[in-house]
Amino acid sequence: MNAKRDYYDVLGVGRNASDEEIKKAFRKLAFQYHPDKNHDAKAADQFKEINEAYQVLGDPEKRSAYDRFGHAGISGASFGGTGGFEDFGFGGFGEIFESFFGGMSGQTSRNPQRGADLSYELKLGFEEAALGAEKEIRIRRTEYCSECKGSGAKPGTQPANCTECNGTGRARRVQQSIFGRFTNVVTCPRCRGEGKVISEPCPHCRGTGRESFERQIAVTIPAGVDEGTRVQLTSQGDVGERGGTAGNLLVDLKIKPHEVFQREDANIIYNLRINITQAALGTEVSVPTLYGDTSLKIPAGSQNGAVFTLKGKGVPYFRRSGKGDEIVRLTIVVPEKLSREQKRLLEELAATFEDKGSK
C-alpha cells in the first residue's frame, strides 16, 4: 500500500501558509482535477487526495493535530465524500459553473431567435413529379399579432423598461462560497430576460405578440423530383422572436403510382402487349409517353421480353439538363381461347413448323 503524501505537498503550499493561501491553492487544484472537468483516468484519485488534504488543512483543529503528529494525528477522521464539491453543497463541476458563472448565458436571452420550421406532406401525380407543377397548399403558422404587430402591448401603449434590470434583461446576484465571492449574472426574473415589461397586454393575443393564421402558399415543383424529395420554402415557417428570421416550410413529396408507367431513376418503363401474329409478322403500334403518343415499329420475329428505347422520352433530370429514356418491354400475349377458324389456321401453321423442324 502506498504511503500518504504530505498534505502540504498535495496542495503545493508551505507549512506556514495562511488559511487564505490554503483555500486559494485548493480552489485552483479542485477546478483543475475535478472529474466532471478532467477526464484523465487518474483525475478522480488526485481530486480525492486534494479534497482530503483541504479538509484537514482547512480545519484549524485538524491542521494543528496534523502539524504535531502527522497522519497519525488525524487517522480517525472521516473524509467521506466522493467528489469534494458535494461535501460543500454542490452536485458537480457543472453545477458550480451554473451557480457562479451560469448567469453569463443569460446574456443570450434577448438575442434574436429564429422561428420554428414547419413540415408538410404533399402528394403529387406521377406526371406532376416528372414534368414539374405549380401547387397550392394550406398551412397553419404563427405570425405577429395583427393587433399589436408583435409588441404584446395593448394598441396605443408601449412596453416599458424593466425597473429591476434597467432594461438589460439581466440581474446580478452576489454569492459567497468557499471559492470566494462571486457575482452571478442571471436572467431577470421579472421581465424574463426581455428587458421590457408590458403593463397593459394586448387583449387580442393576451400579450404574446403572436397568433395563428391559416395561409395558402404557392409551391413550385421542379421537374424530375422523386419520392422523398424535400422542397424548402425559405422564411415560410413560424415567425421569429425579437426580430429573428422566420423558419422555413419543408415540403416532403409523395408520388402516386401511374396506371401504366413505372419509373427507374430518370427512365420510364412501359410494358407493351402484342399478339403472336404481330410479333411474327412485325407491326407498327402507338405507344404512350409523358409527352403524348408516339409511333413504334416492331420488327418481324420479335421475341417476348425484347426491349426498345425511346430516347429522351423519360423524366427530365433533377437540377440538370437532359432527360432519361422510355424503355418499352415487349410482352407477347398468347390467346387463351380460339375460335374454330383460328384453331384450324394455327394447326396448319404448326404443321409447317413441324416439317421444317424435322429436317
C-alpha positions in Angstrom: 0.0 0.0 0.0 1.4 3.4 -1.0 2.2 5.9 1.9 0.1 9.0 2.1 1.7 12.1 0.6 2.2 15.1 2.8 -0.9 17.3 2.7 1.1 20.5 2.3 2.8 18.9 -0.7 -0.6 17.8 -2.1 -1.8 21.4 -2.1 1.5 22.8 -3.1 1.8 25.2 -0.1 4.4 25.7 2.7 3.8 24.8 6.3 3.5 28.4 7.2 0.8 29.0 4.6 -2.2 31.1 5.7 -5.7 29.9 5.7 -6.4 32.1 2.7 -3.4 30.7 0.8 -4.6 27.1 1.6 -8.1 27.9 0.4 -6.8 29.5 -2.8 -4.5 26.5 -3.6 -7.3 24.1 -3.0 -9.7 26.1 -5.2 -7.2 26.1 -8.1 -6.5 22.4 -7.8 -10.1 21.4 -7.3 -11.1 23.1 -10.6 -8.2 21.5 -12.3 -8.7 17.9 -11.3 -12.5 17.6 -10.7 -13.7 14.5 -12.7 -16.5 16.5 -14.2 -13.9 18.6 -16.0 -10.8 16.5 -16.1 -11.4 13.1 -17.8 -7.9 11.7 -17.2 -8.1 8.3 -15.6 -6.1 9.5 -12.6 -8.0 12.7 -12.1 -10.6 11.2 -9.7 -7.9 9.8 -7.4 -6.0 13.1 -7.5 -9.1 15.0 -6.7 -9.9 12.8 -3.7 -6.4 13.4 -2.4 -6.7 17.2 -2.8 -10.1 17.1 -1.1 -8.7 15.1 1.8 -5.8 17.5 2.2 -8.0 20.5 2.3 -10.4 19.0 4.8 -7.5 18.7 7.2 -5.5 21.8 6.5 -8.7 23.9 6.1 -9.8 23.0 9.6 -7.8 24.7 12.4 -8.1 21.8 14.9 -7.3 19.1 12.3 -4.4 21.1 11.0 -2.9 21.5 14.4 -3.2 17.8 15.1 -1.6 17.1 11.7 1.3 19.5 12.3 2.1 17.8 15.7 1.5 14.2 14.8 1.3 13.9 11.0 -1.2 11.5 9.5 -1.4 9.6 12.8 -2.9 12.7 14.4 -6.0 12.6 12.2 -6.1 8.9 11.5 -9.6 8.6 13.0 -11.1 11.4 10.9 -13.6 10.6 8.2 -13.1 12.3 4.9 -16.2 10.8 3.3 -17.5 12.3 0.1 -16.6 11.1 -3.3 -16.1 14.4 -5.1 -15.4 17.2 -2.7 -17.8 19.7 -4.1 -20.7 17.5 -3.0 -19.4 17.9 0.6 -19.8 21.7 0.2 -23.3 21.6 -1.1 -22.6 21.2 -4.9 -23.6 18.4 -7.2 -20.6 18.7 -9.5 -18.4 20.9 -11.5 -21.1 21.8 -13.9 -23.3 22.9 -11.0 -20.6 25.2 -9.7 -20.4 27.0 -13.0 -24.1 27.2 -13.2 -24.1 28.8 -9.7 -21.2 31.1 -10.2 -21.0 31.7 -13.9 -24.2 30.3 -15.4 -25.9 33.6 -15.5 -23.5 34.7 -18.2 -25.6 32.6 -20.5 -28.5 34.9 -19.7 -26.9 37.5 -22.0 -28.2 35.5 -24.9 -31.8 35.6 -23.8 -32.5 38.8 -25.6 -30.8 37.8 -28.9 -33.0 37.4 -32.0 -34.3 33.8 -32.2 -35.1 32.1 -35.5 -38.7 30.8 -35.9 -39.6 27.2 -36.0 -39.5 25.2 -39.2 -42.8 23.7 -40.4 -43.3 20.5 -42.4 -46.0 19.5 -44.9 -46.5 16.3 -46.9 -47.6 16.9 -50.4 -48.9 14.1 -52.7 -48.2 14.5 -56.4 -49.4 12.8 -59.5 -46.8 10.8 -61.5 -46.7 13.4 -64.3 -46.6 16.3 -61.9 -43.4 14.9 -60.3 -41.9 14.1 -63.6 -42.7 17.3 -65.5 -43.0 19.8 -62.7 -46.1 21.6 -61.4 -47.4 24.6 -59.6 -49.4 23.6 -56.4 -51.3 25.4 -53.7 -51.2 24.2 -50.1 -52.8 25.4 -46.9 -50.8 25.6 -43.7 -51.3 27.0 -40.2 -48.3 29.0 -38.9 -47.5 31.6 -36.2 -47.2 35.2 -37.2 -47.1 38.5 -35.4 -50.3 39.6 -33.8 -52.5 41.5 -36.2 -53.5 44.0 -33.5 -50.2 44.8 -31.6 -47.9 43.9 -34.5 -45.8 41.7 -32.2 -45.2 44.0 -29.3 -47.5 42.2 -27.0 -48.8 45.5 -25.6 -52.3 46.9 -26.0 -52.5 49.1 -29.1 -51.7 52.7 -28.2 -49.3 51.6 -25.4 -45.7 50.6 -25.4 -43.7 48.1 -23.2 -41.7 49.9 -20.6 -38.1 49.2 -19.5 -37.9 46.7 -16.6 -37.1 48.6 -13.4 -35.4 45.6 -11.8 -32.8 45.1 -14.5 -32.9 48.7 -16.0 -33.8 47.2 -19.4 -30.8 44.9 -19.7 -32.7 41.6 -19.2 -30.1 40.5 -16.6 -29.9 40.7 -12.9 -26.8 40.4 -10.7 -26.7 38.2 -7.6 -23.7 38.2 -5.2 -22.8 34.8 -3.6 -20.3 33.9 -1.0 -18.8 30.4 -1.2 -15.6 28.5 -0.3 -14.3 29.7 -3.7 -14.7 33.3 -2.7 -17.2 36.0 -3.6 -18.9 35.6 -6.9 -21.2 37.9 -8.8 -23.8 35.8 -10.5 -25.4 37.3 -13.6 -28.8 35.7 -14.2 -31.9 36.2 -16.4 -34.0 38.9 -14.8 -36.9 37.1 -13.1 -39.3 40.0 -13.6 -39.0 40.5 -17.3 -37.6 37.0 -18.1 -34.7 38.5 -20.0 -36.7 40.7 -22.3 -35.7 44.0 -20.7 -39.3 45.2 -21.2 -42.4 44.9 -19.1 -45.9 45.0 -20.5 -48.3 46.8 -18.1 -51.3 46.5 -20.5 -51.2 43.3 -22.5 -52.8 43.2 -25.9 -56.2 41.6 -25.4 -56.2 40.0 -28.9 -53.0 37.9 -28.3 -53.0 38.1 -24.5 -49.6 39.7 -24.5 -47.8 37.0 -26.5 -47.4 39.2 -29.6 -48.3 36.3 -31.8 -51.3 34.5 -33.2 -52.0 31.6 -35.5 -53.1 32.1 -39.1 -54.1 29.7 -41.9 -52.3 30.6 -45.1 -52.4 29.4 -48.7 -48.9 29.0 -50.1 -47.8 28.5 -53.7 -45.3 25.7 -54.2 -43.3 25.3 -57.3 -42.4 21.7 -58.0 -39.4 21.4 -60.2 -39.3 18.7 -62.9 -37.7 15.4 -62.1 -38.5 15.2 -58.4 -38.9 11.8 -56.9 -40.4 10.1 -53.8 -38.9 11.6 -50.7 -37.6 14.8 -52.3 -37.9 17.8 -50.0 -38.7 21.3 -51.3 -37.7 24.1 -48.9 -39.6 27.4 -48.9 -37.4 29.9 -47.1 -39.0 32.0 -44.4 -42.4 30.5 -44.8 -42.4 28.9 -41.3 -43.2 30.4 -37.9 -42.2 34.0 -37.3 -39.0 34.5 -35.3 -38.7 36.2 -31.9 -37.1 39.6 -31.1 -36.6 40.3 -34.8 -35.3 36.9 -35.6 -35.8 35.4 -39.1 -38.8 33.2 -39.8 -38.4 29.5 -40.0 -38.7 27.5 -43.3 -41.5 25.4 -44.7 -40.3 22.0 -45.6 -42.5 20.2 -48.1 -41.9 16.4 -48.3 -43.1 14.9 -51.6 -45.1 11.7 -52.0 -45.6 10.4 -55.5 -48.8 8.5 -56.6 -48.2 5.4 -58.8 -49.1 5.5 -62.5 -51.6 3.2 -64.2 -49.2 2.1 -67.0 -45.8 3.6 -66.3 -43.1 2.7 -63.9 -40.1 4.8 -63.0 -36.4 3.8 -62.6 -34.4 7.0 -61.8 -35.0 9.2 -64.9 -36.2 6.4 -67.1 -39.8 5.4 -67.7 -40.7 1.7 -68.1 -43.7 0.7 -70.3 -44.8 -2.8 -70.9 -46.2 -3.2 -74.4 -48.5 -6.2 -75.1 -48.8 -7.6 -78.7 -50.2 -10.8 -80.1 -48.3 -13.6 -81.6 -49.1 -12.6 -85.2 -47.8 -9.0 -84.6 -44.7 -10.4 -83.1 -44.2 -12.9 -86.0 -45.1 -10.6 -88.9 -44.0 -7.3 -87.4 -46.2 -4.2 -86.9 -46.3 -0.5 -86.1 -48.1 0.5 -82.9 -48.8 3.7 -80.9 -47.0 3.9 -77.6 -48.0 6.4 -74.8 -45.2 8.6 -73.4 -45.1 11.5 -70.9 -45.3 13.8 -73.9 -48.1 12.2 -75.9 -48.4 9.1 -78.0 -45.6 8.2 -80.4 -45.2 5.5 -83.1 -43.0 2.4 -82.6 -42.1 -0.2 -85.2 -41.9 -3.8 -84.0 -39.7 -5.8 -86.3 -40.9 -9.2 -87.6 -39.8 -12.1 -85.5 -39.6 -10.1 -82.2 -39.4 -12.2 -79.1 -41.0 -12.0 -75.7 -39.1 -9.6 -73.4 -37.5 -7.7 -76.3 -36.6 -4.1 -75.3 -37.0 -0.9 -77.3 -35.7 2.5 -76.3 -37.4 5.8 -77.0 -34.6 8.3 -76.5 -35.4 11.5 -74.5 -38.9 10.3 -73.6 -38.2 9.8 -70.0 -38.1 12.1 -66.9 -36.1 15.4 -67.0 -33.0 15.1 -64.8 -33.5 16.8 -61.5 -31.4 20.0 -61.3 -29.5 19.4 -64.5 -30.3 19.5 -68.2 -31.4 16.5 -70.3 -33.9 13.7 -70.0 -34.0 10.0 -69.4 -35.5 7.5 -71.9 -38.6 5.5 -72.1 -37.9 1.7 -72.1 -40.5 -0.3 -73.9 -40.6 -4.0 -72.9 -42.4 -6.4 -75.2 -44.9 -8.9 -73.8 -46.3 -11.4 -76.4 -49.8 -12.4 -75.4 -50.9 -16.0 -76.2 -54.6 -16.3 -76.6 -56.4 -18.4 -74.0 -59.4 -19.2 -76.3 -59.5 -19.7 -80.0 -62.3 -19.9 -82.5 -62.6 -22.9 -84.7 -61.2 -21.0 -87.7 -58.3 -19.6 -85.6 -57.5 -23.1 -84.3 -57.6 -24.6 -87.8 -55.2 -21.9 -89.1 -52.8 -22.3 -86.3 -52.8 -26.1 -86.8 -51.9 -25.6 -90.4 -49.2 -23.2 -89.4 -47.9 -25.6 -86.8 -47.7 -28.3 -89.4 -45.4 -26.2 -91.5 -43.2 -25.6 -88.5 -43.1 -29.3 -87.7 -42.0 -30.1 -91.3 -39.2 -27.5 -91.0 -38.2 -28.7 -87.6 -37.9 -32.4 -88.7 -35.2 -31.7 -91.1 
